[in-house]
Amino acid sequence: EAGAADDDDDDEDDNGGEDMAGKQAAKSGWLQKKGDAGRLRSKFWRKRWFCLYEGERRLSYFKTDKTTIEQGHVPLQGALVVEVNRGGKANQFSITMKISSRVYLLAAKTPTERDEWVAAIS
């Protein structure tokens, strides 16, 4: 999967660290997130536990499903497009930000899981 040691290099600019204990997720599950290349970072796919918090319009991710301290999050308030990507990794989808033009690449295990995430986020 990742092809390298599982470190935090891909998550350096995703506003992590908030404790999400006690907050109810509308949807949660394992996804793979492609790291952001830049500042000597490699683009590897990392398995992360994702939680969608609808009231906050936030998609948080964690290293495991047991921790409440987020590794980072995707602020959905500025999301422009959530779309299924037909090329590249199987069951991949992307979230494109309208303010920063950042594109978050995520991948689910199955097409059904991918479609459920896309519908929940959209």
C-alpha positions as CSV (number, residue, x, y, z in Angstrom):
1,E,0.0,0.0,0.0
2,A,2.1,2.9,1.2
3,G,5.4,1.6,0.1
4,A,7.3,3.5,2.8
5,A,7.5,3.9,6.5
6,D,4.2,5.2,7.9
7,D,5.2,8.7,9.1
8,D,3.4,12.0,9.4
9,D,5.2,13.7,6.5
10,D,2.1,13.8,4.3
11,D,-0.1,15.5,6.9
12,E,2.0,18.6,7.8
13,D,-0.4,21.3,6.6
14,D,-3.8,19.8,7.4
15,N,-4.6,21.6,10.6
16,G,-4.4,18.6,12.9
17,G,-4.2,18.1,16.6
18,E,-7.8,18.8,17.7
19,D,-9.3,16.4,20.2
20,M,-12.6,15.2,18.7
21,A,-13.7,13.2,21.7
22,G,-17.4,13.4,22.4
23,K,-18.3,14.6,18.9
24,Q,-20.6,12.4,16.9
25,A,-19.5,11.5,13.4
26,A,-22.1,11.2,10.7
27,K,-19.9,8.7,8.9
28,S,-16.6,7.0,9.7
29,G,-14.4,4.4,8.2
30,W,-11.0,3.5,6.7
31,L,-9.8,5.4,3.6
32,Q,-6.5,5.9,2.0
33,K,-5.2,9.5,1.6
34,K,-2.5,10.5,-0.8
35,G,0.2,12.6,0.7
36,D,0.8,16.2,-0.4
37,A,4.1,16.5,-2.3
38,G,6.2,19.4,-1.4
39,R,8.8,20.5,1.1
40,L,10.8,17.2,0.5
41,R,7.6,15.2,1.1
42,S,6.8,12.0,-0.9
43,K,3.4,11.3,-2.4
44,F,2.4,7.9,-0.8
45,W,-1.0,6.5,0.0
46,R,-1.6,6.3,3.8
47,K,-4.4,4.4,5.5
48,R,-6.3,6.7,7.8
49,W,-9.5,6.5,9.9
50,F,-11.8,9.2,8.6
51,C,-14.8,10.8,10.4
52,L,-17.3,13.1,8.8
53,Y,-18.6,15.8,11.2
54,E,-21.5,17.4,9.3
55,G,-22.3,20.2,11.8
56,E,-18.7,21.4,11.5
57,R,-18.5,20.6,7.7
58,R,-15.2,18.8,8.5
59,L,-13.7,15.5,7.4
60,S,-11.2,14.6,10.1
61,Y,-8.7,11.8,9.8
62,F,-6.8,9.8,12.4
63,K,-3.9,7.3,12.4
64,T,-6.1,4.7,14.0
65,D,-9.8,4.1,14.9
66,K,-8.9,4.2,18.6
67,T,-7.6,7.7,18.9
68,T,-9.6,11.0,19.3
69,I,-6.7,13.4,18.4
70,E,-7.0,14.1,14.7
71,Q,-4.0,13.7,12.4
72,G,-5.5,16.4,10.2
73,H,-8.8,17.4,8.5
74,V,-10.3,18.5,5.3
75,P,-12.4,21.7,5.7
76,L,-15.5,21.0,3.7
77,Q,-16.8,24.5,3.9
78,G,-14.6,25.5,1.0
79,A,-15.0,22.3,-1.0
80,L,-16.0,23.0,-4.6
81,V,-16.2,19.6,-6.1
82,V,-16.3,16.0,-4.8
83,E,-15.9,13.6,-7.7
84,V,-15.1,10.0,-8.5
85,N,-11.8,9.7,-10.4
86,R,-11.9,7.0,-13.1
87,G,-8.1,7.0,-13.7
88,G,-5.4,6.2,-11.2
89,K,-5.9,4.2,-8.0
90,A,-9.0,1.9,-7.7
91,N,-12.0,3.5,-6.0
92,Q,-10.4,6.9,-5.8
93,F,-12.2,10.2,-5.3
94,S,-11.2,13.7,-4.9
95,I,-12.2,16.8,-3.0
96,T,-11.2,20.1,-4.7
97,M,-11.1,23.3,-2.6
98,K,-12.4,26.4,-4.2
99,I,-10.3,28.8,-2.1
100,S,-6.8,27.3,-2.3
101,S,-7.3,25.0,-5.3
102,R,-5.9,22.2,-3.2
103,V,-7.0,18.7,-4.2
104,Y,-7.3,16.0,-1.7
105,L,-7.1,12.5,-3.1
106,L,-8.8,9.7,-1.2
107,A,-9.5,6.1,-2.0
108,A,-12.0,3.6,-0.5
109,K,-11.7,-0.2,-0.5
110,T,-14.7,-0.8,-2.7
111,P,-16.7,1.2,-5.3
112,T,-19.7,1.0,-2.9
113,E,-17.7,2.5,0.0
114,R,-16.4,5.2,-2.4
115,D,-19.9,6.1,-3.5
116,E,-21.2,6.3,0.1
117,W,-18.4,8.7,1.0
118,V,-18.9,10.8,-2.0
119,A,-22.6,11.1,-1.3
120,A,-22.1,11.8,2.4
121,I,-19.6,14.6,1.7
122,S,-21.4,16.2,-1.2
